[in-house]
Amino acid sequence: MFPIVLGTAKFNTFQNRETSYSLLDTFVNSGGRRLDTANNYACWHPDGEGGESETLIGEWMAERGRDSVEVMTKIGAMPTDGLTYDNLDGLSASNIKASVDACLNRLQTDRIDVLYAHVDDHRVPLLETWTAMSDLVRQGIVGELGISNYNADRVTALESEILAHGLTPFKYAQYRYSLITPNFNRNFAPQVLLDETLNDVLHASRFKPEILTYSALLDGHLEEDPDELPEEYDNLLNIMMVEDMQAKAKNLDVSVSAFILKTISDYGYTPITTSTNPTRMMNNLALFTNFATDKV
Ligand SMILES: NC(=O)c1ccc[n+]([C@@H]2O[C@H](COP(=O)([O-])OP(=O)(O)OC[C@H]3O[C@@H](n4cnc5c(N)ncnc54)[C@H](OP(=O)(O)O)[C@@H]3O)[C@@H](O)[C@H]2O)c1
């Protein structure tokens, strides 16, 4: 399995249809297979409502063939007030069913390869959520299940419910992660950082989920002057670590982003990544592919 998942959050909103198609084609032609999307991508764009990414993937699959890719999508994190992430549509049984019906419609398919609970929903019992998610697997609508942004205690609690009630295990777990650590007490809610505690809980899980990571490139900031790190990462240790990454990437004659993705993969995690520029994305995959690409 190609060890990178393509992030598609900006498809059809921040990046136009032509660029999104080009990224999909380039990724698949390079051996990539798995796409990461969500029903709320990209509701934070000024013209976005959510669903734009899935819609584009659906159109692309209708042209290229459903089996060209595996679709990993997520539900439960659609803002209901349109402005903040304080009120989300969540993971009630009824919302799961309605959300998945809408996903299938946009994706122009009758099956989702992997369905994630996008963020934890403390208002709904874990048993209700996971019974509804498991029913979708039983009905053949969903292939496998995943969790994203669940903290360590809730991963353990969910695992107990699944085992107690014979429900479908989660086989994927997706979290925010980068090679540098944010300053103490930084809160990225509703995103959850993969830390040592979570790592240990996931590795101890009987379900042995594949651990996927997002936002490792910090929007390209790690390619820039280490003295200009985003405020939440700005400290002396991180500056020295970024200088070290940049020196190692230079020695390998690859982008810092390429070095970071390979390092994360070597740690045993699967990076989800993207770029609005297909050539830049290919260069970022240089340590995974044999494809010659132009440097940008
Ligand atoms: N589960 C969740 O809650 C969650 C949350 C966030 C994201 N995700 C998933 O993860 C995916 C990736 O997230 P992300 O965008 O935060 O990831 P990322 O890989 O950390 O960042 C991608 C950004 O880095 C920039 N970049 C890439 N290579 C570069 C290079 N060589 N030089 C300079 N800049 C470079 C890109 O800018 P250019 O476009 O200018 O190249 C792009 O904006 C999303 O699409 C989504 O599928 C999931």
The ligand as an SDF file (V2000), in Angstrom:
LIG
                    3D

 48 52  0  0  0  0  0  0  0  0999 V2000
   -9.0430   14.7180   10.7070 N   0  0  0  0  0  0  0  0  0  0  0  0
   -8.9300   16.0120   10.7830 C   0  0  0  0  0  0  0  0  0  0  0  0
   -9.4940   16.6380   11.6950 O   0  0  0  0  0  0  0  0  0  0  0  0
   -8.0890   16.7670    9.7790 C   0  0  0  0  0  0  0  0  0  0  0  0
   -7.7050   18.0840   10.0560 C   0  0  0  0  0  0  0  0  0  0  0  0
   -6.9100   18.7580    9.1220 C   0  0  0  0  0  0  0  0  0  0  0  0
   -6.5370   18.1170    7.9410 C   0  0  0  0  0  0  0  0  0  0  0  0
   -6.9420   16.8430    7.6920 N   0  0  0  0  0  0  0  0  0  0  0  0
   -6.5910   16.1800    6.4170 C   0  0  0  0  0  0  0  0  0  0  0  0
   -5.2050   16.3270    6.1760 O   0  0  0  0  0  0  0  0  0  0  0  0
   -5.0070   16.9360    4.8890 C   0  0  0  0  0  0  0  0  0  0  0  0
   -3.7470   17.7690    4.9000 C   0  0  0  0  0  0  0  0  0  0  0  0
   -3.8840   18.7960    5.8840 O   0  0  0  0  0  0  0  0  0  0  0  0
   -2.9760   20.0810    5.8590 P   0  0  0  0  0  0  0  0  0  0  0  0
   -3.3100   20.8770    4.6410 O   0  0  0  0  0  0  0  0  0  0  0  0
   -3.0840   20.7320    7.1860 O   0  0  0  0  0  0  0  0  0  0  0  0
   -1.5780   19.3810    5.7150 O   0  0  0  0  0  0  0  0  0  0  0  0
   -0.0740   19.7090    5.4740 P   0  0  0  0  0  0  0  0  0  0  0  0
    0.4540   18.6430    4.5960 O   0  0  0  0  0  0  0  0  0  0  0  0
    0.5730   19.9060    6.7800 O   0  0  0  0  0  0  0  0  0  0  0  0
   -0.0090   21.1160    4.7240 O   0  0  0  0  0  0  0  0  0  0  0  0
   -0.2430   21.2780    3.3870 C   0  0  0  0  0  0  0  0  0  0  0  0
    0.2350   22.6910    3.0730 C   0  0  0  0  0  0  0  0  0  0  0  0
    1.6530   22.7180    3.0700 O   0  0  0  0  0  0  0  0  0  0  0  0
    2.1020   23.4770    1.9660 C   0  0  0  0  0  0  0  0  0  0  0  0
    3.2610   22.8370    1.3430 N   0  0  0  0  0  0  0  0  0  0  0  0
    3.3430   21.5380    0.9790 C   0  0  0  0  0  0  0  0  0  0  0  0
    4.5670   21.2940    0.4410 N   0  0  0  0  0  0  0  0  0  0  0  0
    5.2450   22.4620    0.4430 C   0  0  0  0  0  0  0  0  0  0  0  0
    6.5400   22.8320    0.0090 C   0  0  0  0  0  0  0  0  0  0  0  0
    7.3710   21.9300   -0.5320 N   0  0  0  0  0  0  0  0  0  0  0  0
    6.9240   24.1280    0.1540 N   0  0  0  0  0  0  0  0  0  0  0  0
    6.0710   25.0330    0.7130 C   0  0  0  0  0  0  0  0  0  0  0  0
    4.8250   24.7320    1.1500 N   0  0  0  0  0  0  0  0  0  0  0  0
    4.4120   23.4490    1.0100 C   0  0  0  0  0  0  0  0  0  0  0  0
    0.9960   23.4620    0.9640 C   0  0  0  0  0  0  0  0  0  0  0  0
    0.9600   24.7310    0.3490 O   0  0  0  0  0  0  0  0  0  0  0  0
    0.7450   24.8000   -1.2630 P   0  0  0  0  0  0  0  0  0  0  0  0
   -0.6500   24.4230   -1.4660 O   0  0  0  0  0  0  0  0  0  0  0  0
    1.0330   26.2510   -1.5320 O   0  0  0  0  0  0  0  0  0  0  0  0
    1.7200   23.8550   -1.8840 O   0  0  0  0  0  0  0  0  0  0  0  0
   -0.2580   23.1510    1.7330 C   0  0  0  0  0  0  0  0  0  0  0  0
   -1.0190   24.3290    1.9570 O   0  0  0  0  0  0  0  0  0  0  0  0
   -6.2810   17.7180    4.6210 C   0  0  0  0  0  0  0  0  0  0  0  0
   -6.4760   17.9410    3.2280 O   0  0  0  0  0  0  0  0  0  0  0  0
   -7.3110   16.7940    5.2100 C   0  0  0  0  0  0  0  0  0  0  0  0
   -7.5950   15.7640    4.2710 O   0  0  0  0  0  0  0  0  0  0  0  0
   -7.6920   16.1540    8.5950 C   0  0  0  0  0  0  0  0  0  0  0  0
  1  2  1  0
  2  3  2  0
  2  4  1  0
  4  5  1  0
  4 48  2  0
  5  6  2  0
  6  7  1  0
  7  8  2  0
  8  9  1  0
  8 48  1  0
  9 10  1  0
  9 46  1  0
 10 11  1  0
 11 12  1  0
 11 44  1  0
 12 13  1  0
 13 14  1  0
 14 15  2  0
 14 16  1  0
 14 17  1  0
 17 18  1  0
 18 19  2  0
 18 20  1  0
 18 21  1  0
 21 22  1  0
 22 23  1  0
 23 24  1  0
 23 42  1  0
 24 25  1  0
 25 26  1  0
 25 36  1  0
 26 27  1  0
 26 35  1  0
 27 28  2  0
 28 29  1  0
 29 30  1  0
 29 35  2  0
 30 31  1  0
 30 32  2  0
 32 33  1  0
 33 34  2  0
 34 35  1  0
 36 37  1  0
 36 42  1  0
 37 38  1  0
 38 39  2  0
 38 40  1  0
 38 41  1  0
 42 43  1  0
 44 45  1  0
 44 46  1  0
 46 47  1  0
M  CHG  2   8   1  16  -1
M  END
$$$$
